[in-house]
Amino acid sequence: MSEQAKWYVVHTYSGHENKVKANIEKLVENRGMEEFIPEIVVPTEESIEIKNGKKTAKQKKIFPGYVLIKMVMNDETWYVIRNTRGVTGFVGPGSKPIPLSEEEVKNMGIEEPVAEIDLVIGDTVKVISGPFESFIGAVKGINLEKQTLKVLISMFGRETPVELDFIQVEKL
C-alpha cells in the first residue's frame, strides 16, 4: 500500500509545524494507519549562528508553516489530516489536494536517492577530488547512510584513515 503513497503539502499555523507532525503521528498510530501515512516531514536545514564569538548550530525550517506528508489519499486519510489540530488545509486548488511531482520531491531533497556503490572493503581507490586528490588508498569501511568511505591513505610514510564521500573516489 505504501508504494502508492505520494507526497502532499499541508499548511499549518506558523510555528506549529512540529506539533502538527507529532499530532498526526499520534493519530496515525492510534488508528493503525501506518501503511496509509508512512512518513511525515518538517524540512529543516542546519544553519550556523555566531553569537558572542561562539558558533552554534541551529535547525532552521526550510518551509515555515508547511509540513510534508507521504500518504495514500483516500477519504479517511484526508479527513484525519484535515481535522488535525493546527492544520489549516492541504496545498492545492479548492478542496482537492495535489501530490508533489517526482521532480519537486527530488528538488526539495525529501527523498534522497540511495547511492549504489560497487566498492567493497579491501578495494583500492584513487581520490579524484578534495584535499587528498590523486592519493591512492584501501577502503576500510563503507557507510551507506552517510554515503562515505573510510579509506587508508599512505601519507608521510604512514597509513592515515580519512573519511571521503562516495563521489570523491574512483575504483582502480
DSSP file with accessible surface (Angstrom, degrees, kcal/mol):
  #  RESIDUE AA STRUCTURE BP1 BP2  ACC     N-H-->O    O-->H-N    N-H-->O    O-->H-N    TCO  KAPPA ALPHA  PHI   PSI    X-CA   Y-CA   Z-CA
    1    1 A M    >         0   0   85      0, 0.0     3,-1.6     0, 0.0     4,-0.3   0.000 360.0 360.0 360.0 -38.7    0.0    0.0    0.0
    2    2 A S  G >   +     0   0   51      1,-0.3     3,-0.5     2,-0.2    34,-0.0   0.635 360.0  71.1 -71.2  -9.6    2.8    2.5    0.9
    3    3 A E  G 3  S+     0   0  166      1,-0.2    -1,-0.3    69,-0.0     0, 0.0   0.782  96.9  52.4 -70.5 -25.9    4.1    2.2   -2.7
    4    4 A Q  G <  S+     0   0  125     -3,-1.6    69,-0.2     2,-0.1    -1,-0.2   0.551  86.0 115.8 -84.3  -6.8    1.1    4.1   -3.8
    5    5 A A    <   -     0   0   11     -3,-0.5     2,-0.3    -4,-0.3    67,-0.3  -0.362  46.0-169.4 -67.6 139.5    1.8    6.9   -1.3
    6    6 A K  E     -A   71   0A 106     65,-2.6    65,-2.8    63,-0.1     2,-0.4  -0.861  27.3 -99.7-124.6 161.5    2.6   10.3   -2.7
    7    7 A W  E     -A   70   0A   8     93,-0.4    93,-3.0    -2,-0.3     2,-0.3  -0.692  39.6-177.8 -85.3 132.0    3.9   13.4   -1.1
    8    8 A Y  E     -A   69   0A  20     61,-2.9    61,-2.9    -2,-0.4     2,-0.5  -0.914  21.9-129.9-124.9 153.9    1.4   16.2   -0.2
    9    9 A V  E     -A   68   0A  20     89,-0.4    82,-2.7    82,-0.3     2,-0.4  -0.904  19.6-163.9-107.4 130.5    2.0   19.6    1.4
   10   10 A V  E     -AB  67  90A   0     57,-2.9    57,-2.3    -2,-0.5     2,-0.4  -0.944  13.7-137.1-115.0 132.8   -0.1   20.6    4.4
   11   11 A H  E     +AB  66  89A  72     78,-3.5    77,-2.7    -2,-0.4    78,-1.3  -0.735  29.3 177.7 -88.1 135.3   -0.4   24.2    5.5
   12   12 A T  E     - B   0  87A   1     53,-3.0    75,-0.2    -2,-0.4     2,-0.2  -0.825  40.7 -79.1-128.9 170.0   -0.2   24.8    9.3
   13   13 A Y    >   -     0   0  132     73,-1.7     3,-2.2    -2,-0.3    52,-0.2  -0.513  65.0 -95.9 -64.7 138.7   -0.2   27.7   11.7
   14   14 A S  T 3  S+     0   0   96      1,-0.3    -1,-0.1    -2,-0.2    -3,-0.0  -0.323 111.4  19.5 -60.9 134.3    3.3   29.2   11.6
   15   15 A G  T 3  S+     0   0   52     -3,-0.1    -1,-0.3     1,-0.0     4,-0.2   0.374 105.5  87.7  87.6  -5.4    5.4   27.8   14.4
   16   16 A H    <>  +     0   0   69     -3,-2.2     4,-2.9     1,-0.1     5,-0.2   0.288  50.6 108.8-106.3  10.4    3.2   24.8   14.9
   17   17 A E  H  > S+     0   0    1      1,-0.2     4,-2.4     2,-0.2    -1,-0.1   0.905  81.8  43.3 -56.4 -48.2    4.9   22.5   12.3
   18   18 A N  H  > S+     0   0   93      2,-0.2     4,-2.4     1,-0.2    -1,-0.2   0.863 114.1  51.2 -69.1 -35.0    6.5   20.1   14.9
   19   19 A K  H  > S+     0   0  125      2,-0.2     4,-2.9     1,-0.2    -2,-0.2   0.921 110.9  48.8 -64.5 -44.1    3.2   20.0   17.0
   20   20 A V  H  X S+     0   0    1     -4,-2.9     4,-2.9     2,-0.2     5,-0.3   0.933 110.8  50.7 -61.1 -44.9    1.2   19.1   13.9
   21   21 A K  H  X S+     0   0   63     -4,-2.4     4,-2.6    -5,-0.2    -2,-0.2   0.942 113.0  45.7 -57.8 -47.3    3.8   16.4   12.9
   22   22 A A  H  X S+     0   0   43     -4,-2.4     4,-2.3     1,-0.2    -2,-0.2   0.913 113.0  50.3 -63.4 -42.8    3.5   14.9   16.4
   23   23 A N  H  X S+     0   0   54     -4,-2.9     4,-2.5     2,-0.2    -2,-0.2   0.924 112.3  46.5 -61.7 -44.9   -0.3   15.1   16.4
   24   24 A I  H  X S+     0   0    0     -4,-2.9     4,-3.0     2,-0.2     5,-0.2   0.931 111.2  51.9 -64.9 -43.3   -0.5   13.4   13.0
   25   25 A E  H  X S+     0   0   86     -4,-2.6     4,-2.2    -5,-0.3    -1,-0.2   0.905 111.0  48.1 -59.7 -40.2    1.9   10.7   14.1
   26   26 A K  H  X S+     0   0  127     -4,-2.3     4,-2.9     2,-0.2    -1,-0.2   0.928 112.9  47.4 -65.7 -44.8   -0.1   10.0   17.2
   27   27 A L  H  X S+     0   0   53     -4,-2.5     4,-2.3     2,-0.2    -2,-0.2   0.913 111.6  50.7 -62.2 -43.3   -3.4    9.9   15.2
   28   28 A V  H  X>S+     0   0    8     -4,-3.0     5,-2.7     2,-0.2     4,-0.5   0.927 113.4  45.5 -60.8 -44.4   -1.8    7.5   12.6
   29   29 A E  H ><5S+     0   0  136     -4,-2.2     3,-0.9    -5,-0.2    -2,-0.2   0.936 113.2  49.1 -65.7 -46.1   -0.6    5.2   15.4
   30   30 A N  H 3<5S+     0   0  120     -4,-2.9    -1,-0.2     1,-0.3    -2,-0.2   0.852 116.9  41.4 -62.9 -35.5   -3.9    5.2   17.3
   31   31 A R  H 3<5S-     0   0  123     -4,-2.3    -1,-0.3    -5,-0.2    -2,-0.2   0.416 108.8-121.7 -92.7  -1.7   -5.9    4.5   14.2
   32   32 A G  T <<5 +     0   0   45     -3,-0.9     3,-0.3    -4,-0.5    -3,-0.2   0.893  67.1 138.1  65.0  40.7   -3.4    1.9   12.8
   33   33 A M    >>< +     0   0    4     -5,-2.7     4,-2.1    -6,-0.2     3,-1.3   0.094  18.3 122.7-105.6  23.0   -2.9    3.9    9.6
   34   34 A E  T 34 S+     0   0   97     -6,-0.3    -1,-0.2     1,-0.3    -5,-0.1   0.823  74.2  52.8 -56.3 -34.2    0.9    3.4    9.3
   35   35 A E  T 34 S+     0   0  110     -3,-0.3    -1,-0.3     1,-0.2   -30,-0.1   0.754 113.0  44.1 -76.1 -18.9    0.6    1.8    5.9
   36   36 A F  T <4 S+     0   0   43     -3,-1.3    36,-2.8     1,-0.2    -2,-0.2   0.747 126.5  29.0 -92.6 -28.2   -1.5    4.7    4.6
   37   37 A I  S  < S+     0   0    5     -4,-2.1    -1,-0.2    34,-0.2    34,-0.2  -0.703  71.0 160.6-131.0  80.4    0.6    7.5    6.1
   38   38 A P        +     0   0   59      0, 0.0     2,-0.4     0, 0.0    33,-0.1   0.745  60.8  28.7 -77.4 -22.7    4.1    6.2    6.3
   39   39 A E  E     -C   70   0A  80     31,-1.3    31,-3.1     2,-0.0     2,-0.4  -0.995  49.5-176.7-148.6 138.5    6.1    9.4    6.6
   40   40 A I  E     -C   69   0A  13     -2,-0.4     2,-0.4    29,-0.2    29,-0.2  -1.000  18.1-173.5-132.6 127.9    5.7   13.0    7.9
   41   41 A V  E     -C   68   0A  33     27,-3.3    27,-2.9    -2,-0.4    -2,-0.0  -0.980  25.8-165.7-131.6 135.2    8.5   15.6    7.5
   42   42 A V        -     0   0   15     -2,-0.4     2,-0.1    25,-0.2    25,-0.1  -0.947  37.4-133.6-108.9 100.5    9.2   19.1    8.6
   43   43 A P        +     0   0   15      0, 0.0    19,-2.4     0, 0.0    20,-0.7  -0.383  35.5 170.0 -63.2 126.1   12.0   20.0    6.3
   44   44 A T  E     -D   61   0B  61     17,-0.3     2,-0.3    -2,-0.1    17,-0.2  -0.917  20.6-158.1-131.5 159.5   14.9   21.7    8.2
   45   45 A E  E     -D   60   0B  93     15,-2.6    15,-3.2    -2,-0.3     2,-0.5  -0.970  26.7-112.4-134.0 152.7   18.4   22.7    7.4
   46   46 A E  E     -D   59   0B 125     -2,-0.3     2,-0.4    13,-0.2    13,-0.2  -0.711  33.7-175.4 -87.8 127.9   21.3   23.3    9.8
   47   47 A S  E     -D   58   0B  31     11,-3.2    11,-3.1    -2,-0.5     2,-0.6  -0.962  18.9-135.6-121.0 146.6   22.5   26.9   10.0
   48   48 A I  E     -D   57   0B 105     -2,-0.4     2,-0.4     9,-0.2     9,-0.2  -0.883  19.8-168.5-105.3 123.3   25.4   28.1   12.0
   49   49 A E  E     -D   56   0B  64      7,-3.1     7,-2.8    -2,-0.6     2,-0.6  -0.898  12.0-148.0-109.5 142.7   25.0   31.3   14.0
   50   50 A I  E     +D   55   0B 116     -2,-0.4     2,-0.4     5,-0.2     5,-0.2  -0.945  24.3 169.2-112.5 112.2   27.8   33.1   15.7
   51   51 A K  E >  S-D   54   0B 126      3,-2.4     3,-2.1    -2,-0.6    -2,-0.0  -0.995  70.5 -11.4-123.7 129.1   26.8   34.8   18.9
   52   52 A N  T 3  S-     0   0  165     -2,-0.4    -1,-0.1     1,-0.3     3,-0.1   0.870 129.1 -55.8  51.7  38.5   29.3   36.4   21.3
   53   53 A G  T 3  S+     0   0   73      1,-0.2     2,-0.4    -3,-0.1    -1,-0.3   0.555 114.7 115.9  76.3   5.1   32.1   34.7   19.4
   54   54 A K  E <   -D   51   0B 152     -3,-2.1    -3,-2.4     2,-0.0     2,-0.4  -0.922  60.3-136.3-111.6 134.7   30.6   31.2   19.8
   55   55 A K  E     -D   50   0B 161     -2,-0.4     2,-0.4    -5,-0.2    -5,-0.2  -0.720  24.1-177.7 -86.1 131.7   29.4   29.1   16.9
   56   56 A T  E     -D   49   0B  66     -7,-2.8    -7,-3.1    -2,-0.4     2,-0.4  -0.999  21.3-136.7-130.7 135.3   26.0   27.4   17.5
   57   57 A A  E     -D   48   0B  63     -2,-0.4     2,-0.4    -9,-0.2    -9,-0.2  -0.744  26.5-173.9 -88.1 133.0   24.3   25.0   15.0
   58   58 A K  E     -D   47   0B 104    -11,-3.1   -11,-3.2    -2,-0.4     2,-0.6  -0.987  25.6-127.7-131.1 137.9   20.6   25.6   14.7
   59   59 A Q  E     -D   46   0B 113     -2,-0.4     2,-0.4   -13,-0.2   -13,-0.2  -0.768  30.8-168.8 -83.7 121.5   17.9   23.7   12.9
   60   60 A K  E     -D   45   0B 114    -15,-3.2   -15,-2.6    -2,-0.6     2,-0.2  -0.938  23.8-116.9-115.4 133.7   16.0   26.2   10.7
   61   61 A K  E     -D   44   0B  64     -2,-0.4   -17,-0.3   -17,-0.2   -19,-0.0  -0.491  15.7-157.7 -69.6 132.0   12.8   25.3    8.9
   62   62 A I  S    S+     0   0   67    -19,-2.4    -1,-0.2     1,-0.3   -18,-0.1   0.883  90.4  27.3 -76.7 -39.7   13.1   25.5    5.2
   63   63 A F  S >  S-     0   0   71    -20,-0.7     3,-1.7     3,-0.2    -1,-0.3  -0.730  84.1-156.5-123.4  81.3    9.3   26.0    4.6
   64   64 A P  T 3  S+     0   0   79      0, 0.0   -50,-0.1     0, 0.0     3,-0.1  -0.326  80.0  23.8 -59.7 136.1    7.9   27.7    7.7
   65   65 A G  T 3  S+     0   0    4      1,-0.2   -53,-3.0   -52,-0.2     2,-0.4   0.510 107.2  95.9  88.6   5.6    4.2   27.0    8.0
   66   66 A Y  E <   -A   11   0A  84     -3,-1.7     2,-0.4   -55,-0.2    -1,-0.2  -0.978  48.3-169.2-133.3 145.9    4.3   23.7    6.0
   67   67 A V  E     -A   10   0A   0    -57,-2.3   -57,-2.9    -2,-0.4     2,-0.5  -0.988  18.3-140.1-127.7 138.2    4.5   20.0    6.7
   68   68 A L  E     -AC   9  41A   2    -27,-2.9   -27,-3.3    -2,-0.4     2,-0.4  -0.865  19.9-170.4-102.1 132.1    5.2   17.4    4.0
   69   69 A I  E     -AC   8  40A   0    -61,-2.9   -61,-2.9    -2,-0.5     2,-0.7  -0.985  17.8-150.6-128.5 127.2    3.2   14.1    4.3
   70   70 A K  E     +AC   7  39A  40    -31,-3.1   -31,-1.3    -2,-0.4     2,-0.3  -0.866  44.4 143.6 -92.6 117.7    3.7   10.9    2.3
   71   71 A M  E     -A    6   0A   0    -65,-2.8   -65,-2.6    -2,-0.7     2,-0.6  -0.986  58.3-111.9-153.7 159.7    0.3    9.3    2.2
   72   72 A V        -     0   0   16    -36,-2.8     2,-0.6    -2,-0.3     5,-0.2  -0.881  45.2-130.8 -91.3 117.7   -2.2    7.3    0.2
   73   73 A M        +     0   0   57     -2,-0.6     2,-0.3   -69,-0.2     3,-0.0  -0.621  49.5 132.9 -79.5 118.5   -5.0    9.8   -0.4
   74   74 A N     >  -     0   0   54     -2,-0.6     4,-2.7     1,-0.0     5,-0.3  -0.909  69.9 -88.1-147.8 177.2   -8.5    8.5    0.4
   75   75 A D  H  > S+     0   0  148     -2,-0.3     4,-2.3     1,-0.2     5,-0.1   0.900 124.3  47.8 -59.0 -40.3  -11.5    9.9    2.3
   76   76 A E  H  > S+     0   0   94      2,-0.2     4,-2.5     1,-0.2    -1,-0.2   0.943 114.3  43.4 -69.4 -47.0  -10.2    8.6    5.7
   77   77 A T  H  > S+     0   0    0      1,-0.2     4,-2.4     2,-0.2     5,-0.3   0.915 114.3  51.6 -65.7 -39.7   -6.6    9.8    5.4
   78   78 A W  H  X S+     0   0   80     -4,-2.7     4,-2.9     1,-0.2     5,-0.2   0.937 111.6  47.8 -59.7 -44.7   -7.8   13.2    4.0
   79   79 A Y  H  X S+     0   0  127     -4,-2.3     4,-2.1    -5,-0.3    -2,-0.2   0.918 110.9  50.2 -63.3 -45.2  -10.2   13.5    7.0
   80   80 A V  H  < S+     0   0    4     -4,-2.5    -1,-0.2     2,-0.2    -2,-0.2   0.943 117.3  39.3 -60.3 -48.7   -7.6   12.6    9.6
   81   81 A I  H >< S+     0   0    0     -4,-2.4     3,-1.8     1,-0.2    -2,-0.2   0.951 114.9  51.9 -66.8 -48.9   -5.1   15.1    8.3
   82   82 A R  H 3< S+     0   0   91     -4,-2.9    -1,-0.2    -5,-0.3    -2,-0.2   0.828 113.3  45.1 -59.5 -33.5   -7.6   17.9    7.5
   83   83 A N  T 3< S+     0   0   94     -4,-2.1     2,-0.3    -5,-0.2    -1,-0.3   0.195  83.7 119.8-100.9  17.9   -9.0   17.7   11.1
   84   84 A T  S X  S-     0   0    6     -3,-1.8     3,-2.0     1,-0.1     2,-0.1  -0.638  77.1-100.2 -79.8 138.8   -5.7   17.6   12.9
   85   85 A R  T 3  S+     0   0  213     -2,-0.3   -62,-0.1     1,-0.2   -61,-0.1  -0.357 108.2  22.2 -60.3 130.5   -5.2   20.5   15.3
   86   86 A G  T 3  S+     0   0   10      1,-0.3   -73,-1.7    -2,-0.1     2,-0.5   0.213  92.2 119.1  97.4 -14.0   -3.0   23.2   13.8
   87   87 A V  E <   -B   12   0A  12     -3,-2.0    -1,-0.3   -75,-0.2   -75,-0.3  -0.737  37.8-177.2 -87.2 128.3   -3.7   22.1   10.1
   88   88 A T  E     -     0   0A  49    -77,-2.7     2,-0.2    -2,-0.5   -76,-0.2   0.635  58.4 -70.8 -97.1 -16.2   -5.3   24.9    8.0
   89   89 A G  E     -B   11   0A   8    -78,-1.3   -78,-3.5    -8,-0.1    -1,-0.4  -0.828  53.1 -63.5 151.9 173.5   -5.6   22.7    4.9
   90   90 A F  E     -B   10   0A  29    -80,-0.2     2,-0.5    -2,-0.2   -80,-0.2  -0.580  50.5-111.7 -84.0 153.0   -3.8   21.0    2.0
   91   91 A V  S    S+     0   0   65    -82,-2.7     7,-1.2    -2,-0.2   -82,-0.3  -0.749  75.4  83.4 -85.8 126.4   -2.0   22.9   -0.6
   92   92 A G  S    S-     0   0   33     -2,-0.5     2,-0.1     5,-0.2    -2,-0.0  -0.786  85.7 -57.4 156.1 163.4   -3.8   22.7   -3.9
   93   93 A P  S >  S-     0   0   95      0, 0.0     3,-1.4     0, 0.0    -3,-0.0  -0.439  99.3 -29.6 -69.4 135.9   -6.7   24.3   -5.8
   94   94 A G  T 3  S-     0   0   81      1,-0.2    -2,-0.1    -2,-0.1     0, 0.0  -0.274 118.2 -35.8  60.5-137.1  -10.0   24.2   -4.0
   95   95 A S  T 3  S+     0   0  103      2,-0.1    -1,-0.2    -6,-0.1    -5,-0.1   0.392 112.2  99.2-101.9   2.9  -10.5   21.3   -1.7
   96   96 A K    <   -     0   0  144     -3,-1.4     2,-0.1    -6,-0.0    -1,-0.0  -0.804  67.6-141.0 -97.1 111.6   -8.6   18.7   -3.9
   97   97 A P        -     0   0   11      0, 0.0    -5,-0.2     0, 0.0    -2,-0.1  -0.432  11.2-148.1 -68.3 140.0   -5.0   18.2   -2.7
   98   98 A I        -     0   0   83     -7,-1.2   -89,-0.4   -89,-0.1    -7,-0.1  -0.947  14.2-128.7-109.9 127.3   -2.5   17.8   -5.5
   99   99 A P        -     0   0   39      0, 0.0   -91,-0.2     0, 0.0     2,-0.1  -0.359  28.9-102.6 -71.8 155.2    0.5   15.5   -4.8
  100  100 A L        -     0   0   28    -93,-3.0   -93,-0.4     1,-0.1     2,-0.1  -0.486  38.6-114.6 -71.6 146.9    4.1   16.8   -5.5
  101  101 A S     >  -     0   0   54     -2,-0.1     4,-2.4     1,-0.1     5,-0.2  -0.381  26.7-106.9 -77.2 163.4    5.7   15.6   -8.7
  102  102 A E  H  > S+     0   0  159      1,-0.2     4,-2.3     2,-0.2     5,-0.1   0.887 122.3  51.7 -55.8 -40.5    8.7   13.3   -8.6
  103  103 A E  H  > S+     0   0  129      2,-0.2     4,-2.9     1,-0.2    -1,-0.2   0.908 107.9  50.1 -66.4 -41.6   10.9   16.2   -9.7
  104  104 A E  H  > S+     0   0   91      2,-0.2     4,-1.9     1,-0.2    -1,-0.2   0.920 111.2  49.5 -61.9 -42.6    9.5   18.5   -6.9
  105  105 A V  H  X>S+     0   0    6     -4,-2.4     5,-1.5     1,-0.2     4,-0.7   0.929 112.9  47.4 -61.7 -43.7   10.3   15.8   -4.3
  106  106 A K  H ><5S+     0   0  138     -4,-2.3     3,-0.9     1,-0.2    -2,-0.2   0.924 111.3  50.3 -64.5 -43.8   13.8   15.4   -5.7
  107  107 A N  H 3<5S+     0   0  123     -4,-2.9    -1,-0.2     1,-0.3    -2,-0.2   0.818 108.5  52.7 -65.3 -30.9   14.4   19.2   -5.8
  108  108 A M  H 3<5S-     0   0   59     -4,-1.9    -1,-0.3    -5,-0.2    -2,-0.2   0.645 105.6-131.5 -79.2 -14.8   13.2   19.6   -2.2
  109  109 A G  T <<5 +     0   0   30     -3,-0.9     3,-0.2    -4,-0.7    -3,-0.2   0.770  65.0 132.6  72.7  24.0   15.7   16.8   -1.1
  110  110 A I  S   <S+     0   0   28     -5,-1.5     2,-0.8     1,-0.3    -4,-0.1   0.967  73.3  34.8 -71.4 -54.6   13.0   15.0    0.9
  111  111 A E  S    S-     0   0   69     -6,-0.5    -1,-0.3     3,-0.0    -2,-0.2  -0.873  82.9-153.6-104.6 102.8   13.8   11.6   -0.5
  112  112 A E        -     0   0  130     -2,-0.8     2,-0.1    -3,-0.2    -6,-0.0  -0.603  25.4-113.7 -72.8 131.6   17.5   11.3   -1.1
  113  113 A P        -     0   0   89      0, 0.0     2,-0.4     0, 0.0    -1,-0.1  -0.481  33.3-114.7 -65.4 135.5   18.2    8.8   -3.8
  114  114 A V        -     0   0  121     -2,-0.1     2,-0.3     1,-0.1    31,-0.1  -0.611  31.2-127.9 -75.4 124.7   20.0    5.8   -2.3
  115  115 A A        -     0   0   31     -2,-0.4     2,-0.4    29,-0.3    32,-0.1  -0.547  14.8-149.5 -77.3 135.9   23.5    5.7   -3.7
  116  116 A E        -     0   0  181     -2,-0.3     2,-0.4     2,-0.0    -1,-0.0  -0.875  16.4-172.9-101.3 136.7   24.7    2.4   -5.2
  117  117 A I        -     0   0   43     -2,-0.4    27,-0.0     2,-0.1    49,-0.0  -0.997  23.6-153.9-135.2 136.0   28.4    1.8   -4.9
  118  118 A D        +     0   0  119     -2,-0.4     2,-0.3     2,-0.0    -2,-0.0  -0.084  62.6 108.0 -99.0  35.0   30.4   -1.0   -6.4
  119  119 A L        -     0   0   11      4,-0.0     2,-0.3    52,-0.0    -2,-0.1  -0.836  45.6-169.0-109.2 150.4   33.1   -1.0   -3.8
  120  120 A V    >   -     0   0   91     -2,-0.3     3,-2.2    19,-0.0    19,-0.2  -0.907  42.2 -78.1-129.8 162.0   33.8   -3.5   -1.1
  121  121 A I  T 3  S+     0   0  109     -2,-0.3    19,-0.2     1,-0.3     3,-0.1  -0.361 119.7  32.8 -60.2 130.8   36.2   -3.3    1.9
  122  122 A G  T 3  S+     0   0   45     17,-2.5    -1,-0.3     1,-0.4    18,-0.1   0.132  86.1 131.3 106.1 -18.4   39.7   -4.0    0.7
  123  123 A D    <   -     0   0   34     -3,-2.2    16,-2.8    15,-0.1     2,-0.5  -0.322  57.8-123.2 -65.7 151.1   39.3   -2.4   -2.7
  124  124 A T  E     -E  138   0C  69     48,-0.3    48,-2.4    14,-0.2     2,-0.3  -0.827  34.7-177.3 -96.6 133.2   41.9    0.1   -3.9
  125  125 A V  E     -EF 137 171C   0     12,-2.9    12,-2.4    -2,-0.5     2,-0.4  -0.909  22.8-138.0-130.7 157.0   40.6    3.5   -4.8
  126  126 A K  E     -EF 136 170C  77     44,-2.8    44,-2.2    -2,-0.3     2,-0.4  -0.952  24.8-126.1-112.2 134.0   42.1    6.8   -6.2
  127  127 A V  E     - F   0 169C   0      8,-2.8     7,-3.1    -2,-0.4    42,-0.3  -0.671  26.7-178.7 -79.7 125.6   40.9   10.1   -4.7
  128  128 A I        +     0   0   67     40,-3.1     2,-0.3    -2,-0.4    41,-0.2   0.486  61.1  19.5-107.8  -6.0   39.6   12.3   -7.5
  129  129 A S  S    S+     0   0   45     39,-1.0     3,-0.4     3,-0.0    -1,-0.2  -0.992  90.5  41.8-156.2 163.2   38.6   15.4   -5.6
  130  130 A G  S >  S-     0   0   35     -2,-0.3     3,-1.7     1,-0.2    34,-0.0  -0.370 103.0 -42.3  94.2-174.6   39.2   17.3   -2.4
  131  131 A P  T 3  S+     0   0  114      0, 0.0    -1,-0.2     0, 0.0     0, 0.0   0.717 136.2  52.2 -66.3 -20.3   42.3   17.8   -0.3
  132  132 A F  T >  S+     0   0   54     -3,-0.4     3,-2.1     3,-0.1    -5,-0.3   0.125  79.2 156.5-101.9  21.3   43.6   14.3   -0.8
  133  133 A E  T <   +     0   0  114     -3,-1.7    -5,-0.2     1,-0.3     3,-0.1  -0.172  65.8  14.5 -52.7 138.3   43.2   14.4   -4.6
  134  134 A S  T 3  S+     0   0   84     -7,-3.1    -1,-0.3     1,-0.3     2,-0.2   0.344  94.0 128.3  74.3   0.1   45.5   11.9   -6.5
  135  135 A F    <   -     0   0   69     -3,-2.1    -8,-2.8    -8,-0.1     2,-0.4  -0.536  49.8-144.0 -76.6 153.2   46.2    9.9   -3.3
  136  136 A I  E     +E  126   0C  89    -10,-0.2    18,-0.9    18,-0.2     2,-0.3  -0.941  29.2 154.5-119.9 139.9   45.6    6.1   -3.5
  137  137 A G  E     -EG 125 153C   9    -12,-2.4   -12,-2.9    -2,-0.4     2,-0.4  -0.942  39.9 -99.5-154.2 177.6   44.3    4.1   -0.6
  138  138 A A  E     -EG 124 152C  25     14,-1.7    14,-2.8    -2,-0.3     2,-0.3  -0.877  36.6-116.6-109.1 136.3   42.5    1.0    0.5
  139  139 A V  E     + G   0 151C   0    -16,-2.8   -17,-2.5    -2,-0.4    12,-0.2  -0.547  36.4 168.7 -71.5 124.9   38.8    1.0    1.6
  140  140 A K  E     +     0   0C 110     10,-3.6     2,-0.3     1,-0.4    11,-0.2   0.511  64.0  12.0-112.7 -13.9   38.5    0.1    5.2
  141  141 A G  E     - G   0 150C  20      9,-1.4     9,-2.8   -21,-0.1     2,-0.4  -0.967  55.8-154.2-163.4 149.5   34.8    1.0    5.8
  142  142 A I  E     - G   0 149C  55     -2,-0.3     2,-0.6     7,-0.2     7,-0.2  -0.995   3.3-169.4-130.7 125.8   31.6    1.9    4.0
  143  143 A N  E  >> - G   0 148C  60      5,-3.1     5,-2.0    -2,-0.4     4,-1.1  -0.900   4.0-178.5-115.3  99.6   28.8    3.9    5.5
  144  144 A L  T  45S+     0   0  110     -2,-0.6   -29,-0.3     3,-0.2    -1,-0.1   0.854  80.3  56.7 -66.1 -35.7   25.8    3.8    3.1
  145  145 A E  T  45S+     0   0  188      1,-0.2    -1,-0.2     2,-0.1   -30,-0.1   0.939 118.9  29.9 -62.1 -48.9   23.6    6.0    5.2
  146  146 A K  T  45S-     0   0  123      2,-0.1    -1,-0.2    19,-0.0    -2,-0.2   0.537 105.6-128.4 -87.2  -6.8   26.1    8.9    5.2
  147  147 A Q  T  <5 +     0   0   67     -4,-1.1    19,-1.8     1,-0.2     2,-0.3   0.926  64.3 129.9  57.6  46.8   27.4    7.9    1.8
  148  148 A T  E   < -GH 143 165C  11     -5,-2.0    -5,-3.1    17,-0.2     2,-0.4  -0.904  46.6-148.5-128.1 160.7   31.0    8.0    3.0
  149  149 A L  E     -GH 142 164C   1     15,-3.2    15,-2.7    -2,-0.3     2,-0.6  -0.943  13.3-137.6-123.1 146.9   34.0    5.7    2.9
  150  150 A K  E     -GH 141 163C 100     -9,-2.8   -10,-3.6    -2,-0.4    -9,-1.4  -0.945  32.6-176.0-102.2 119.6   36.8    5.2    5.4
  151  151 A V  E     -GH 139 162C   0     11,-2.9    11,-2.6    -2,-0.6     2,-0.7  -0.961  24.9-137.5-122.9 134.7   40.0    5.0    3.3
  152  152 A L  E     -GH 138 161C  38    -14,-2.8   -14,-1.7    -2,-0.4     2,-0.4  -0.835  27.8-171.8 -90.7 114.7   43.6    4.3    4.5
  153  153 A I  E     -GH 137 160C   0      7,-2.9     7,-3.1    -2,-0.7     2,-0.8  -0.892  25.3-124.6-109.8 138.5   45.9    6.6    2.6
  154  154 A S  E     + H   0 159C  67    -18,-0.9     2,-0.4    -2,-0.4     5,-0.2  -0.724  43.6 164.3 -83.7 112.2   49.7    6.4    2.7
  155  155 A M  E >   - H   0 158C  29      3,-3.0     3,-1.5    -2,-0.8    -2,-0.0  -0.997  62.3  -7.9-135.3 129.7   50.8    9.9    3.8
  156  156 A F  T 3  S-     0   0  199     -2,-0.4    -1,-0.1     1,-0.3     3,-0.1   0.870 129.8 -54.6  53.2  38.3   54.2   10.9    5.2
  157  157 A G  T 3  S+     0   0   78      1,-0.2     2,-0.3    -3,-0.0    -1,-0.3   0.602 121.8  87.3  77.9   9.8   55.2    7.2    5.3
  158  158 A R  E <  S-H  155   0C 183     -3,-1.5    -3,-3.0    -5,-0.1     2,-0.4  -0.984  82.3-102.7-141.1 154.9   52.3    6.0    7.4
  159  159 A E  E     -H  154   0C 114     -2,-0.3    -5,-0.2    -5,-0.2    -7,-0.1  -0.616  38.2-170.7 -75.0 126.8   48.8    4.8    6.9
  160  160 A T  E     -H  153   0C  40     -7,-3.1    -7,-2.9    -2,-0.4     2,-0.3  -0.978  17.3-135.5-123.3 123.1   46.2    7.6    7.7
  161  161 A P  E     +H  152   0C  79      0, 0.0     2,-0.3     0, 0.0    -9,-0.2  -0.623  28.7 177.9 -78.1 131.8   42.5    6.9    7.8
  162  162 A V  E     -H  151   0C  15    -11,-2.6   -11,-2.9    -2,-0.3     2,-0.5  -0.971  26.4-131.2-130.7 149.2   40.4    9.6    6.1
  163  163 A E  E     +H  150   0C 101     -2,-0.3     2,-0.3   -13,-0.2   -13,-0.2  -0.889  32.8 176.9-101.5 125.6   36.6    9.8    5.5
  164  164 A L  E     -H  149   0C   5    -15,-2.7   -15,-3.2    -2,-0.5     2,-0.1  -0.939  30.1-112.5-128.3 150.3   35.6   10.6    2.0
  165  165 A D  E >   -H  148   0C  77     -2,-0.3     3,-2.0   -17,-0.2     4,-0.3  -0.465  34.6-111.6 -74.4 154.8   32.3   10.9    0.1
  166  166 A F  G >  S+     0   0   21    -19,-1.8     3,-1.3     1,-0.3    -1,-0.1   0.858 117.9  56.0 -52.5 -39.8   31.4    8.3   -2.5
  167  167 A I  G 3  S+     0   0  140      1,-0.3    -1,-0.3   -20,-0.2   -19,-0.1   0.567  95.0  67.9 -75.9  -6.1   31.8   10.9   -5.3
  168  168 A Q  G <  S+     0   0   32     -3,-2.0   -40,-3.1   -40,-0.1   -39,-1.0   0.508  98.9  54.4 -89.5  -5.5   35.4   11.7   -4.2
  169  169 A V  E <   -F  127   0C  14     -3,-1.3     2,-0.4    -4,-0.3   -42,-0.2  -0.881  58.5-159.8-129.4 158.1   36.9    8.4   -5.2
  170  170 A E  E     -F  126   0C  93    -44,-2.2   -44,-2.8    -2,-0.3     2,-0.1  -0.992  30.7-109.5-134.2 146.5   37.1    6.0   -8.2
  171  171 A K  E      F  125   0C 100     -2,-0.4   -46,-0.2   -46,-0.2   -52,-0.0  -0.454 360.0 360.0 -73.4 140.5   37.9    2.3   -8.2
  172  172 A L              0   0  111    -48,-2.4   -48,-0.3    -2,-0.1    -1,-0.1  -0.725 360.0 360.0 -98.6 360.0   41.2    1.2   -9.5
